[in-house]
Amino acid sequence: MDGDDGQSGASHDVLHGRRVLVVEDSPVVAEACDDMLRDMGCAVVGPATNMAAALQLAGEEDLDGALVDLNIRGGKAFPVLKILDERGIPFLIASGYADWSMPEEWQDRPRLAKPYSPNLLRESLIALLG
């Protein structure tokens, strides 16, 4: 009842078929994110659960957008963000940590605090890709 009446169809149109890279090292979160994105009509690339896979997919796949967990296996995902940025691929930065200290070049990028709801993810993706 989140005022979603009539909007879900429109969001599905905007997101339908969009190729979204998921970079997430938690299997539980990656699976939940995968399910949410597929329910929105997105084509999920990944999920990449480690930095090597994330770097490869970010550099080689045809992508419309990405959802990137900031912390991957104890390291920061900044190299992945750099590749996406150089390719002109929009991305959301996700984190479950309260410490959002970011290098200046990434401070103005859209962020998504974990845990996030399907509605918040959908709204964020529509803003990013719409």
N, C-alpha and C positions, 0 to 999 in steps of 0.2 A: 504494500500500500504506500510505497514511497513516491507517490506521484508518478509511477512508472506507466500508468495507463496511456497507451498510444505511443509512448516513447521507445519501448523495446523494439518495435518494428522498425522505427527510424534508425535506432542504434545498430540493429542487425544489418540494415542496408549499408551504413557507413563502415561497419567493421567486417561485413561478410567477405570472406576470401582474402582478407588482409593477412600477410605473412608476418607473424610476430615472433621474434626470437625471445626465448625465455632463458635467462641465466640465473640459476638458483641451485645452491648446493644442498639444500635440505630436500630429501626425497619426498617427504610428506607435503611440504609447501609447493614443490615443483609439480607434483601430481594434482594438487588442488588448483593451482594456477592453470595448468594444462586443461583441466576440466572446465574451469570458468571461461577460458578463452574459446574453447571449442563450442561451448554453449552459446557464445556470442557470435559464432560463425567464423571465427578466425582460424587460419591455418597455422598451427603451432610449429615453430622450428626449434628443435631441441626437445626437452630442456637440456641445456649445457650445465653439467653439475661440477665442472672443474674449469680452471683457467685455460688449459690447453684447448679443450673443446669450445669454450666460449670465444677464444681468440680466432679459432679456425672458422666457426660458424659466422661470427661477426664480419670476418674478412672475405668469406667466399659465397655466402648464401644471398639469394635475392630476397631482400627484406623490405617490409613497409614500416616496421617499427620494432622496438625492443623493450622488454621489461628486464632490468638488470639489478640483481641483488648487489648491493654495494660491497658486502663482505663475502668473499668466496674462499672457503677453506683457509681462513686466517689471513688472507691477503685482500687488498683493495682491488676493485674491478676497474680502476682508472684506465689501464691499457685497452680494455674492451670499449669503454666510453670513447676513447680517442679514435679507435678504428671506426666506430659507428659515426662519430662526428665528422671525420674526414670523408666518409662515404655519403654524408648528408642524410643519414637515417635517424629519425627522431627516436628518443628513448625516454622511458621513465626510470628513475633511480629508486629502488626499493630498499628499505632497511628496517630491521626490527630493533635497532639500537637507538637509544635516546641521543647519543652523540652523533650529530649530523655535521661534524666539522668536515668541510670540503675545501679543496683547493679553489681558488677564486674562479678559475675557468669553468667550473661545474656548478657554482653556487646558484646560478639563475635557472638551472634546469629543473623540469618538473620532478617532484618527489612523491613517493607513495609510502606511507608508514605502514609497517606490518604489525599486526595482521590487518588486512584490508578485506572489505566485503565485495561480493560480486558487483554490486551497484557502484561502489566507489571505483573499482577497477574499470568498469564500463565507461563511467563518466570521464575518468582520466584518459582513457584511450580515445574516446571521441574527441576530447579537447586536443589530444596529441595528433591524431590522424585525420580528424574531420575537416 
